[in-house]
Amino acid sequence: MTDKEYRLLVINPGSTSTKIGVFDNERAVFEKSLRHDTDEINQYKTIIDQYEFRKNTILEALDEEDINISRLSAVVGRGGLLRPIEGGTYSVNDMMLEDLRNGFSGEHASNLGGIIAFEIAEQLNIPSFIVDPVVVDELQDVARLSGVPEIERKSIFHALNQKAVARRVASQLNSKYEELNLIVTHMGGGITVGAHHKGKVIDVNNGLHGEGPFSPERAGTVPVGELVSMCFSGEYYADEIMKKLVGQAGYVGYLGTNDAVKVERRISEGDERAKLVFDAMAYQVAKEIGAASAVLAGEVDAIVLTGGLAYGKQFVSQITDQIKWIADVIVHPGENELQALAEGGLRVLRKEEKAKVYPVSSVESTVM
């Protein structure tokens, strides 16, 4: 590893905030979440219209901290809803900017990450990157078939955190990510379980639109017949069904809260309903991990539990008890997206890997 010090600005836009950080190599020297007033955000017709406002807010915050942006080596933004692409660090180019501005795969605040990174970096004549956006697609062909020809399984998951943690675990095991088979489970508002085969996520549940375990806010896989009946019952509009599946399901649907700490408190106070739902979510996570082990033909170097729910010792313990026979379980709680973005930029600056050029289509099928 080189001793040269690189300074990176990293940018992660959310719906009502923009998280920023300045890193000297892996060390964070400044991190802040810039909150945006809802009324101020609402004056813009589209998310893309916000980019100038958000860029100026970022520059003002850096100026207030006396951070000289002329010392930056690169700017790294959160990747948005782009075309399906293989994982890695990508240089921001004209086609990426066009797809982000036009919302190629939908409008989301994360689309602003690459745009703002480019705008700031261009003025400084330094590179701009995005890293492992949610549209990372490395599925093997057999994983794409749903059973219904008109419906293809899609890869939408917590790619940034899953791959960052996978790399850290590989280092911890004195190996390389590309040499290991790992099952990485991100557990937060949504839960995704990825089968990582030699550096590629060859199968993963769609954590946004309903597959796999239910989570604090999402339904996961549900009985299809009953869902069809609900859709055509005449009681719901399409958007109401989607809200029931994404946002009003899981803990929220059963217990009226998405707060795992509150659920555990209710259990300690004797709430049997809360205990059942808690046990069921842990059970479904363990079951999905078991399925991922079959994808890897039982050749699993480690199972990794990460995300906010990985702070819950009882939750982790229950999952571990059901899966520890597969492989050693390693826990990396939390989700430090700013750190993951910085690490992605650093790998390119250090020439540990080459920046990819967008659009690179999703990786060719990896048949085991």
N, C-alpha and C positions, 0 to 999 in steps of 0.2 A: 504494500500500500504506500502511495506517495505521501511525503511529508508536506506537500504544497497545500496551502490553505485556500479554499474556495468559499466565497460568500454567496449565498443564494437567498432570493426572496421567493417565498411560496405563498400561493393564494388559493383559498378554498371557499368559493361563494356558496351560501345557502339561501333559503327563501327570504329570510329577514335579517341575515347577518353575513358578514364576510370575515372568515378567519384568515389571519396573515401571520407569517413568521419569517424571521431572518435567521439563517443558520450559517455558522462558520464550520464548514465540514458537517459532521453529524451533530454538533453542539448548537442548541437553540440559544441565541443571544437576545431574542425578542419574540414574543408571541402575544397576539391580542385578537379578541373577537369584536369586530366593529358592528354594533347593533344599528339597524336601519329602521327608522320610524315608519310604521305601516302606512300612514298618510302620505309620507314622502315617496315610498315605493309605489303606492297605488296611482300616483300621478302619471306614471309611465304606462303606455298602452301595452307594451310587450316587455318581456324580460330583457331582450337584447337592447331595448331603448335605455336600460339602466346602466350600460357599461361605462359611459363617460362619468356619470355620477359616482359609481362605485370606484372607478380608477382614481378620481380626484380625492375621494375619501381615504383611500389607501395611501396616496402620496402625502396627504396632510398628516396622517397618523405617523408616518415614517419621519416626516419633518419635525413633528412635535417631540419625537424621541431622539432628535439629532442624528439620525441614521443617514449617512451620506450614500445615496444610491449609486454614485459614480464608482463606488468600490465593488459593486455587484459583479459576479462572474456569470450569472444566469438568472432567469426568472422562470419558475415552474408553476403552472396552473393546474387545477383539478380538471380532468378530462370530462367532457360532457356527453350528450346523447348523439354520438357519431355513428358512422357505419360500423357494423361488426368487424372488429380487428383483433389480431393476436396481441397478447400481452407485451408490455415493454414500455420504454420511454420513447416518445415521438417528438420530433421537431415540429413546431407549429409552422404550417405553410399556408399558401393561399387557398388550397382546396379545403383544408381543415377549417379555416376561418369562414369560408363560404358555407360549409355544412353547419357550423356552429351558429352562424347568424340566421340561417334559414330554418334551423331546427330540423335537420334531416330525419332524426328519429324521435323528435318531440321537443317541446320547450321545457327547459329546466334551468334553474339558477346556475348549475354547474357548467352550463354552456359558456358562461361568461369567463370561466377560469382561463381557458386558452386565449381568448380574445384580449383580456386585460394583460396577461403575461406578455403577449406579443407586442401590444401597444407600448408598454413600459420598456421592454427589452430593445425594441427597434430604435427608440430615442437614444439608447446607451450603446448601440451597436454590439450587443451581446446576444447569445442564443436564448430562445424561449422553448419550453417543453411542456408536454402533458405526460402523465404516467398512469398506466393501468386504469382506464375509465371503466364504468360499469358495463359497457357493451363489449368487453373483452370476450371473444368467442374462440375457444380452442376445442370445441366438442368433437369427439370422434363421430363418424357418420352414423353408427348404430345408435348413438345417444339422441339423435335428432328426431327419430321416428316416434310419433306419439301413439300410433295405432289408428289414427284418423288421417287419411291422406291429405285432407285440406288443412290440417293443423300440424305445424312443426314445432318441436320443443326448442326453446330459445335460451341462450346463455345470458342471463341478467343476474349479476350477483355482486358481492362486496369484493370486487377484484383487487382494488388498491390495498386494502388491509390484508386480505387472504395471501396475496403474493408477497407483501412486505414481511409478514410474520413467517411465512414459509421460508423465506431467505434467512431470517434471523435464526430459525430453528436449525436450518442446514448448517449455519456457522457454528451453532451450539453443539452440533453433532460432528463437527470437524469434517464437513462434507460440503458439496455444492448442491444448490437447489436442483440443478439439471441432472443430478445423479440419484435423487431420492424419489420414493413413492410416499406421499403424505396424504392424509385426510385432514383437511383444514375446515373447521366449523366456526363461522362467524355468528355470534349470538347477540343480537341487539333488538331494535324494533322489528326487524326482519331477521330471519335465520337462514343462512345458506351453508350447505355442506359440499365442499369441492373435493373431487378425486384428482390429486395432482400427480401426474405420471411423468417423471423426468423433466420437470419444468413446465408442463402443459396441463391445464385444467380440462381433462378429457370428458368429464361429466360433472354436472352441478345442477341443483334444483333452481328453478326460477323463483327467487325470493320475493319478487315484486308482485307477479300476477298469479301466484297460487300454485305452488308445488312444495312437497316436503313437509317439515314439521309446522304446526301452527306456532305463532310467536306472540309477543305481547300485543301486537296490533294486526297481525295478518292471519288468514285462515289456513294457509298451506293447502295440501291436497284434501279435497272434500268429496263425499259420495256424489258421483256425477248425476245419477238419476234424480236424486232429490234436488240437486242444484238446477237441473233443467226444469223440473216441476215448479220450483220457486220462480224461475225466470219468466215462465209463461202463466203464472197464476193470476196475472192482471193486477197484483198488489204493488208491484215495484216497477220503476223505470230502470233503464240500463245503468245509469250513473248511481242509482241507489243500491243496485246489486254489487257494483264495484266497490262502493263504500263499505258494504257489509263484509266484503272479502278482504279489502285493504284499508285498514284504519279503524274499523269497528268490530274486528274479529279477535280471536285469541283471548288474552287476558281482558281486553276491553269488552268484548262481547259477553264473556262469562262472568266477569267480576267488576266491570265498570271502571277499570283503571289499567294503565299500561306501566305502572310503577312496580317493578319487581320487589323493591324493598317493602312497599306497603303490603304486597301479597304475602311475603314472608312474615310480616308482623301479624297479619290476620291469622296465619297458620299457627303462630306461637300463642295466639289468643284463643285457639280452639276452633277456628273456622274450618269445618270439614269440607265444605264446597271448595274453598280456596286450596286446600291440600290436594284434593282430587285433580283440579285443573293444573296445579303445579306439577304433580306427579305425571300427568298425561303429557305435558309439554316436554319434560325430561325424557319420558319414554319414547316420544316421537323423534326427538333429536338422536337418541341412541339407536333407534331403528333405522334412521336415515344414514347414520354412520356405518351401520352394519351393511346396508345396501352398497355404500361406497367401497367397502372392503371387497365386496364381490366384483365390482368393476375392476379393481386392482388385482383380482385373482388371489386375494389373501396375502399378497406380497406388500406389506405395509411397514415402512420404517418407523413411523410415528403418527399418532393422532394429536392434532393441535386444537385446543379450545381457546377462542379469542372473542373479542367484543365486550360490550358492557356487562352482559349477563355472566361473563366468566369471572366477575368479582364475587358472585354469589357462591359461597363455599358449599352450601347444601345442594344447590342445583348442580354444580360441577361434580360433587361427590356421587350423586345419584346416577348421572350419566356415566361417570367413570366406572362405577360398579358393574354396569352392563356391557361395557366395551373393552375393558382392560385386557381381556383374553385375546383381543385382536393384535394389539401393539401397545407400547408405552404411551401414556397420555401426558402431553406437555401443555401447561396452561400459560397463556400470554394474555392476561386480561386487558381490556380497554381497546381503544382504536385511535392511535395517534396518526391521523391522516397527514398532518403537516410534516411530521418526521418522515413518513413514507414517501411523500412527494420530494422532499429534500434528498432522500437516499436514491431515488430514481434519477434525479438530475446529476447527483455526484457520480453514479456509475458511468455515465456518459462522459462527464468532464475528466474523469480519471482514466478514460479509455478502457474501462473494464468491459464495456459493451458499446456497440454503435447505436446512435440514435436512429430509430426507424423512420421511414418516410411514409406519410399518410397519402393515400389510403393503401394499406397492405391488407388484402383480404384475410379473413380468418384462416388460421393454419390448416394445411391439408390434413385430412383425417389421420389420426394416429391409431392404427389398429394393433392391439396387443397380441 
